[in-house]
């Protein structure tokens, strides 16, 4: 044992070259244990946590407010649906009532249509009769077209003198031959109104009409005698 110790001491006292020294240092460094920075001997770094209490409260309030608004909308929609349901019920009753009324009115309507058709037929027949009467009455008339109009004229006297010129034999009986004379329509400037002559007998009317076809007096005065048709015929 003493010899081994001496040998070791003698070796330790020997000079050591640079290479050997570096080798020893490397070995010694490897043998040193690294300390864990988070070893139990030291406390781990504490992480500061944010205070989320106020944010959570605000988020909860926002959710509650949204739920409240949604509830209000649902309530409003329910009220509207109820009102619409009542309105539809009322409309359905009105439609049903109107349908019943229409059903009751159909026979009356059919009867009214038949009555109107009969009245139209009767009216057409009456109008035709009136036209026939008017046409028949106008067969005693003649119109004078182109006879100049004078201010304050006595149209009957003027026409009587004209007729005597055309038929001199009527001079003694002209008042019994001519019944009435008048102009038709409203007086307008630069417009000559027609004159209607109504005879007491149709024979006189027809005879005068024939005489005026090519009479010199008519050509001289630039007048003409024409029939007096009713409005429907015109």
matplotlib code that plots the C-alpha trace (Angstrom):
import matplotlib.pyplot as plt

x = [0.0, 2.9, 4.5, 1.4, 1.0, 4.5, 4.2, 1.2, 2.9, 5.9, 3.6, 1.8, 5.1, 6.2, 5.8, 2.8, 2.8, 0.2, -1.7, -2.1, -3.2, -5.9, -7.1, -7.4, -9.3, -11.8, -12.4, -12.9, -15.3, -17.4, -17.5, -19.1, -22.8, -24.8, -27.3, -30.9, -32.1, -35.5, -34.2, -36.3, -33.8, -35.0, -38.6, -40.0, -40.8, -44.3, -46.6, -48.8, -52.4, -54.7, -57.8, -60.6, -63.4, -64.6, -64.3, -66.3, -69.0, -69.3, -69.5, -72.3, -74.2, -73.9, -75.3, -78.1, -79.0, -79.0, -81.3, -83.6, -83.8, -84.4, -87.2, -88.8, -88.7, -90.3, -93.0, -93.6, -93.8, -96.2, -98.5, -98.4, -99.1, -102.1, -103.4, -102.9, -104.8, -107.7, -107.7, -107.6, -110.5, -112.5, -111.6, -112.7, -116.0, -116.5, -115.7, -118.1, -120.8, -120.1, -120.2, -123.6, -124.8, -123.6, -125.3, -128.5, -128.0, -127.4, -131.2, -132.0, -129.2, -130.4, -133.9, -132.6, -130.5, -133.6, -135.6, -132.9, -132.8, -136.5, -136.3, -133.6, -135.8, -138.8, -136.6, -135.3, -138.8, -140.0, -137.1, -137.8, -141.5, -140.5, -138.1, -140.9, -143.2, -140.5, -139.8, -143.4, -143.9, -140.8, -142.3, -144.4, -141.2, -138.6, -135.3, -134.0, -130.2, -128.3, -131.0, -129.2, -130.0, -130.7, -130.7, -134.3, -135.8, -139.3, -138.3, -141.9, -142.7, -139.5, -140.1, -143.8, -142.7, -140.1, -142.6, -145.1, -142.3, -141.7, -145.4, -147.5, -150.7, -150.2, -150.3, -153.9, -153.6, -150.0, -150.9, -153.0, -150.4, -147.5, -147.9, -144.6, -141.3, -138.1, -134.4, -132.6, -129.6, -127.9, -127.0, -123.2, -121.2, -120.3, -122.7, -126.1, -128.6, -131.0, -134.7, -137.4, -140.8, -143.6, -146.6, -150.2, -150.5, -147.9, -149.2, -148.0, -144.6, -144.1, -145.3, -142.9, -140.0, -140.5, -140.7, -137.5, -135.3, -134.2, -136.0, -134.4, -135.1, -133.2, -130.2, -130.3, -130.4, -128.1, -130.4, -131.7, -134.7, -133.8, -135.6, -135.6, -134.2, -134.2, -130.9, -130.7, -131.0, -128.5]
y = [0.0, 2.4, 1.7, 2.4, 5.8, 6.7, 5.8, 7.9, 10.8, 10.5, 10.6, 13.6, 15.4, 14.7, 17.6, 17.5, 18.5, 20.7, 17.9, 15.8, 18.8, 19.7, 16.1, 16.1, 19.3, 18.0, 14.9, 16.9, 19.1, 16.2, 14.8, 18.1, 17.9, 20.8, 22.3, 22.3, 25.9, 24.7, 22.4, 22.1, 24.2, 27.2, 28.4, 28.3, 31.7, 32.7, 33.8, 36.7, 36.0, 38.7, 39.6, 38.3, 38.9, 42.2, 41.0, 37.9, 40.0, 42.3, 39.3, 37.8, 41.0, 41.2, 37.7, 38.4, 41.6, 39.7, 37.0, 39.8, 41.4, 38.1, 37.3, 40.7, 40.0, 36.6, 38.2, 40.8, 38.2, 36.2, 39.2, 39.9, 36.3, 36.4, 39.6, 38.1, 35.0, 37.1, 39.1, 36.0, 34.6, 37.8, 37.8, 34.1, 35.0, 37.9, 35.7, 33.1, 35.7, 37.3, 33.8, 33.2, 36.6, 36.0, 32.6, 34.3, 37.0, 34.7, 34.0, 37.7, 38.6, 36.1, 37.5, 41.1, 40.2, 38.8, 41.9, 44.2, 42.2, 42.6, 46.3, 46.8, 45.0, 47.2, 50.3, 49.5, 48.9, 52.2, 54.1, 52.7, 53.7, 57.3, 57.5, 56.4, 59.0, 61.7, 60.6, 60.6, 64.1, 65.5, 64.4, 67.7, 69.7, 71.2, 72.9, 76.0, 76.0, 79.1, 81.8, 84.8, 85.9, 89.5, 91.2, 91.4, 89.6, 88.2, 84.8, 83.7, 86.7, 86.4, 82.7, 83.4, 86.0, 83.6, 80.8, 83.2, 84.0, 80.3, 79.5, 82.7, 80.7, 80.4, 84.2, 84.2, 81.2, 81.2, 81.5, 78.3, 76.4, 77.2, 76.2, 77.3, 78.7, 79.0, 78.8, 76.0, 76.2, 79.2, 82.2, 82.4, 85.0, 84.2, 81.2, 80.9, 78.8, 76.5, 77.4, 74.8, 75.1, 73.0, 72.7, 72.1, 69.4, 67.1, 67.7, 71.3, 70.3, 67.7, 70.1, 72.9, 70.6, 69.6, 73.2, 74.2, 71.6, 73.9, 77.1, 80.4, 82.1, 79.3, 79.7, 83.5, 83.4, 80.4, 78.5, 74.9, 73.1, 69.8, 67.2, 67.5, 64.2, 63.3, 63.2, 59.4, 59.5, 62.4]
z = [0.0, 0.9, -2.4, -4.4, -2.6, -3.2, -6.8, -7.1, -5.4, -7.6, -10.7, -9.4, -9.0, -12.5, -14.9, -17.1, -20.7, -22.2, -24.0, -20.9, -18.9, -21.4, -21.4, -17.7, -17.7, -20.3, -18.2, -15.1, -16.9, -18.1, -14.6, -13.2, -13.1, -14.6, -12.3, -13.6, -13.8, -12.6, -9.9, -6.7, -5.0, -6.9, -7.4, -11.0, -12.4, -11.8, -14.7, -14.0, -14.9, -16.2, -14.2, -16.4, -13.9, -15.3, -18.9, -18.1, -16.4, -19.4, -21.8, -19.7, -19.7, -23.4, -23.8, -21.4, -23.3, -26.6, -25.1, -23.8, -27.3, -28.9, -26.4, -27.1, -30.9, -30.3, -28.2, -30.8, -33.6, -31.5, -31.1, -34.8, -35.6, -33.2, -34.8, -38.3, -37.2, -36.0, -39.2, -41.4, -39.4, -40.0, -43.7, -44.0, -42.4, -44.7, -47.7, -46.6, -46.1, -49.5, -51.1, -49.6, -50.8, -54.3, -54.3, -53.4, -56.0, -58.9, -59.5, -59.1, -61.5, -64.1, -63.8, -64.1, -67.2, -68.8, -67.9, -69.3, -72.5, -72.9, -72.1, -74.7, -77.3, -76.4, -76.4, -79.9, -81.2, -79.6, -81.1, -84.5, -84.2, -83.1, -86.1, -88.4, -87.0, -87.3, -90.9, -91.8, -90.3, -92.1, -95.4, -95.3, -94.9, -97.2, -96.4, -98.2, -98.3, -99.1, -98.5, -97.2, -93.6, -92.7, -89.4, -87.9, -90.9, -91.1, -92.4, -93.0, -95.1, -97.0, -97.8, -98.8, -101.3, -102.7, -103.1, -104.9, -107.4, -108.0, -108.2, -108.9, -108.6, -104.9, -104.3, -103.1, -100.9, -99.7, -96.0, -96.3, -98.1, -95.8, -92.2, -90.4, -91.4, -89.3, -89.4, -87.5, -85.2, -83.6, -85.6, -86.3, -88.1, -91.7, -91.7, -93.3, -91.5, -93.3, -93.4, -92.8, -94.5, -93.2, -95.6, -94.7, -97.4, -98.8, -102.3, -102.1, -100.8, -103.6, -106.3, -105.1, -104.9, -108.5, -109.6, -107.9, -109.5, -112.4, -111.6, -112.6, -109.3, -107.5, -109.8, -109.5, -105.7, -105.5, -103.3, -103.3, -101.9, -100.2, -98.1, -94.3, -93.0, -89.3, -87.4, -87.6, -91.4, -91.7]

ax = plt.figure().add_subplot(projection="3d")
ax.plot(x, y, z, "-o")
ax.set_aspect("equal")
plt.show()
